[in-house]
Amino acid sequence: MDAAGTETDDEADRQAVEEERAELKAFVKGLSADDIKSGNWFTKLMAHAMSSYTQKVDWRYFEERYQGVPPDAVVDQRIKMAARYAALEGGLSAGAYTAAVVATLGSLGGASPATVPAAVATMMVDVAFVTRLQLRLAHDIAVLYRIPLDLSDPDDLWKLIRVAFTIKGGEVVREGVIKAVPAVMRPVIKRFYSKTVLTAAKGLPVVGKHLLQRNVIKIGIPLVGVPLAVVLNRYTTLLAGRHAQAVFRNEARVIEIAETLSGQSRHPRLMLGVAWLVIRADRKIADDEALLMRHLVRKVRERHQVVDEQLAHLVDIDPTEVWRRVDAEPGDLSDLLDVAGRVATVDGDLNAREKAVISELRDRCCRV
């Protein structure tokens, strides 16, 4: 792309950011000092940011714009665009991060409920911009990997929030994806994610307080002459996007395995028993194993109209009963061996107990 084209794109991005900032300024004007202090601003932002957006931006929306393009390629571009917007907005907001804001933050408790000091309002535009950007980015990534999310369902809503803001997974972000950040920025990024990792409370105001605490680090701390707001906005959005990509891409991978196994299975009911036996072989259930089992059950129900009520009520699976059912099944059972192998490796390499179950299954299948 030539220089003129780059300048045109930069100007278009800046204009888009300015328009969003103007919209969010109006939103922030409607907040009270108590909304900000209590974290209730986040509850209001969720309603403002996601209700109409999720109705408009669905799979068809992306299909029309990127038909035939693999999701990984589109996700990568969405993350880079979001990081660029966040950096531009950080530059526009950087002037708000002065000692005056620090002083004014402390006075919020004494402000009248209808009055938010101008310095804090400017800071809140930055926080609201990045918060909404990262929420929508995580939503877009879920849609692109075809992970169903119903934001009217509290569990799905919390899942989106947790992924978008690396809540509970903060340790993973700090130590894993953080390698993508330049070395000079890593101490600051670690400080941004440390101390405020939220693990359990699902109340939206609690999340609002958590996000506001995170962003206080940007106030009045310059970094080699560049406002910290610019680099923090950029890299925290980049990390949030990469984290969302890792989570939703992995879920898409597991769903794909469940789809393949259910489609190839000639023994759907027995397949579920074998899969659960392999998963329970080491007396532990990894997150990916639980996810695979859930989608396997769903796919078998949808594709084969099979529901194993006996399995659904089991507390402890009895290997003897599974082997009895395998021995009683006539014909080619090679599909069960394929299932056992895929299930055992969904969360990583085979362990000794999984190998033992698969070996036993292989012997019985060969005898049949």
Secondary structure, DSSP 8 states (H G I E B T S, - for coil): --HHHHHHHHHHHHHHHHHHHHHHHHHHHT--HHHHHHTHHHHHHHHHHHHHHHHHSSHHHHHHHSTT--HHHHHHHHHHHHHHHHHHHHHHHGGG-SHHHHHHHHTGGGS-TT---HHHHHHHHHHHHHHHHHHHHHHHHHHHTT----TTSHHHHHHHHHHHTT-S-HHHHHHTGGGGS-GGGHHHHHHHHSS----S---HHHHHHHHHHHHGGGTT--BTTB-HHHHHHHHHHHHHHHHHHHHHHHHHHHHHHHHHHHHH-S-HHHHHHHHHHHHGGGS---HHHHHHHHHHHHHHHHHH----HHHHT-SS--HHHHHHHHHH--S--HHHHHHHHHHHTTTSS--HHHHHHHHHHHHHHHH-
